[in-house]
Amino acid sequence: MKLITAIYDQDDLYLSKVAEHFKTNYAKQLELHCFTQLQAALDFLRNNLAHVFLSADEGLSLELVPERSAFAFLTDSALVEEIQGRRAVQKYQKLDFIYSEIRDLYREKLGNVINFTEGSAAVLMFTSPTGGVGCSVVSAACAMHFARLGKKVLHLCLEPFGNSGTIFSAGGDQTFYHALFAVKNAVRHNKRGNLASKLEKAKRDDGATGVAFFEAMENTLDMQDMDTEVTEVLLGALKSDGGFDVIIVDMPMNYQPACLAMLRLATRVFLVSDGKRVSHEKLGRAIAAMQELQERKSENYYDKLTILYNNLDSEGGSYRDYDDIPRAGQIQHMQKEYTDQTALARDISALRLFESLLTNMEV
């Protein structure tokens, strides 16, 4: 992936010098757009996805800068570190250093995407274009890990034939069917005032791990009713009104409306792979599709991707780099040695991997 960067400065000669240097040295890493008129730069930002924006207008209103773009001011002074509380990048330094600062800005922005703020949960989506790589177990392990840290966690299984209840356990007479019915009814009648309380009644709480979950519905065909709006309303209610710090989503990768909505709304998307040849082939195609989808829709899909290797010790497993997509790490175990998925997830949840899962994200 190329870092799409926009720079505004009235000095056309300076911009030409920057553009030439970046084209010669960083053509594969960066796509640069230069502007000598501020309004033209702002129009570009409004209509296109830019990962980083640098502006030489020190009086620029920060409200005009899209939240999705990392931002810094360009300054002539080597002594100025901040302007309006935002980072300042010195113009007349080695251009290789400016490129490094652009990368740093993007990494900082990406790293700050996940934060535990009151009233809105972080959404971590675990998915894979390849079946049988342990995506469900890894997602459950992540849920256990954050619950152990004192976070209020929901494990949301959207696998058509999956069930959080195979790993977590709690009594109750309602299933995900009741939650989905409440959401669809709220959408149909545009009445969402008591939706949160209905979702609260439908969920269950695993006393052993502290993880909340929905028991699978009996008829999986009802999952077909999850369109874009239903998915948005469900996730919105859980994020803002459910009282959760983290929502862990286990969902197969496809291009159905529900999955596309979740990919768009998720805070971070972890692509799980066992490192085998078939997994690499499918993962490569899926990643390429995510990049194209982001370019078509100007939505953040590709930038949220992180690869997580699971069961890499299995026969034929190996690492592979995918451009600049970060790699969260690897989970080394022999899954076939476990007959109890709960025990497997519990052991994985204790790994140090999860301690840096959200922060150790190298571009």
Steps between C-alpha positions, in 0.01 A plus 500: 500500500622851418463777756280759332640837610380854427722805551392865487758776460497816290865445407472319167877458472515326838213268409667410170817407685308283747299332224810418296686354797207285611435381145864398461545336839158397633276437201396158632435621852325833454248672272548876523253778417632858516286815519586871488140598574352406837145458375616256233673295769190501721281397206735209434484393865122518500458287188790256538663287765831654608701324767710808586453875446771763551405870488723808501204718603558532874162666544307214343188406696542141618128443450565502125736202520319164465529282810612204289822680392813532713594868510795728574597858424798586280719768653809697398636499854712216634410609856124453473373156603125568520247738345145515636588195707582294191834368384720731290728368225803710409499571126866553436645175626615200302207376295568145613430622855172652385404164348579336837279755675216425259529131588510585871188713470314216332618244758392728784160550341458127445613422852254748646205353314443254782425662831275409786278805535194518718178454306648338190653155471799403288398244236759235414403280208660159453446357155661294227433404139621151596303261716651280768776740611368540854349844460218431750733368769741791462217754520369330816852504648525873432165554674622302803821700511330839518242372748788390723632859482172625642344611171133434433508280191244360258585211268275539197500190282359568153611170353188349336576160653714618789406545863665690782328248726748229402770692689308716748224371725207658683134430565218684330199450278574760231734470201643721230167455323334723762772763465476500122120510511515806727739676265296420188184619675672824602611557140160417356308736730779750556463462877829440673438645843493170690727300268791497745288342775379228262856419396597489868229242567612286205870481595652259747797540734763230545580502872831318454654746253290816541423507126149582379363323192187403308401136474462394137153504346347168402421593140813644336296613198386795710854635469423578137292794618813683616532773241704820526248693709431216741873451554555873556213526749608187689860610531404859577277395788761264641777761471321797650237350730630155591752620754780301337864601473580249227286311248674201343340401170552154349380509141591328171642724228272551203347787309147473632349826635538399866869419465577814301323709762698333779829545314420868465391550860763290677779673686754238393473194274719200577549260209573157644717258302676171569774588250430212262520542123124502442453751783764729350332489160156581638636764736683672217183524291299623796755771581506617139121521505506705821742746343284538190189535713660779700600684183153463349301607805752732671428310820755364744522126433858417407667724758343306787633161393746312719617142444499258790655157449344212692624142537805582291676188630264287295649325198565734208449827689724799424506880515436717200513878477213685335632842400490716813212333686613463862540157656367469854702188571453127513331246721705182510319193620371172371125548490437133436639418844199672662163332523345787695471832316443687826831373638677589176359852497587545868863397440530729197351792696793485742759563228698823510396555139177668610681749723629681193231402253361851471817703533778314320381589152788575268416644157 
